[in-house]
């Protein structure tokens, strides 16, 4: 399968798994380490119909800001997104 294959692009769990691998390997991850990425991952987790995809999106959201104090102030400014993440983590079982 090619990266441009629609089956890959349209499958959120596969896409999130790729993001997770890139983050773990720290390979060109600057675009994932932002408040915008955090908000995107939270939206994906909210809208996911697949439990596994929702859990991966939550993990990606947490990893996008984990140990990055510069984002804390920005996240507090977007209180709704921050609250949404904590609500999602309280209603879903996450195996980190």
N, C-alpha and C positions, 0 to 999 in steps of 0.2 A: 504494500500500500504506500502511496505517495502522501506527503503532508497535505497536498492540495485535494486529496480524495475527500469528497463530501461526507463519506461515512465517518471520517476522523473529525472533521470540522464540526459536524452536527452532534457528535456524541460527547456530552459534557464530562462524563466520568473519565473517559480516555484523555480528554484535553486537560482536566485537572490533575490526572496522574502524571502527565508529561510535565506540567508546571511543578509538581511536587519533586519530581526527579531533578529538574533543573535547579530548583532551590537547594536540594540536598547536595548537589554537586557544585553549587555556587557558580554555575556556568551562565554568564550573561543574564544575571537576575535583577539588575537595577530597575527594569521596568515593572517588576513584580513587587518591589519594595517601596511602596508609596501608599498614601491615603486613598488615592483613586483606585488602586488595585484592591486595597482592603474593602472599599465600598462595593466594588464589582463582585468580589468573592462572596460578600454577605448577600448581595442581591441574588446571586446564583444559588446560594444555599436556601434562601427563602423560597425561590421559585422551582427548585428541583422536585421532580416527581419521583426520583429514584433516591432511596435512603443513602446508598453508597456515594452517590454524586453529592448529595447534600453534606455528608460528613467530610468528604474530600474538600469541598468548598470552604467549610468551616476551618479545616486544618490550614488551607492556603491563606485564609484571612488572618488567622493567628500568626502564621509564619511571615506574612508580609509586613508585620509591624513588631514582631518579637525582638526584644532587646534593642529597640531603636528608639531611645528616649525623645529624639527630635520629633517623632510622630505623635507623642502623647498629647501635646497641646492641640495639635490639629484634630486628633480624634475626639478630644473633649469638646471641641467646637462643633463637631458633627455628632452630638449626643444621641440623636435618633439612630444612627447607624451603629454606634457603640452599644446602645441598649438592645438593638435588634440582635447583634451577635450574642450577647449574653442570654437573651431569650431563646435563641436557637440552640445554644449549647445546653440549656436547661431542659429542653424538650426532646433532644435527640441523644442517643447513646453514641458516644464517640470513643473509638479505640485509637488512641494516639500512639 
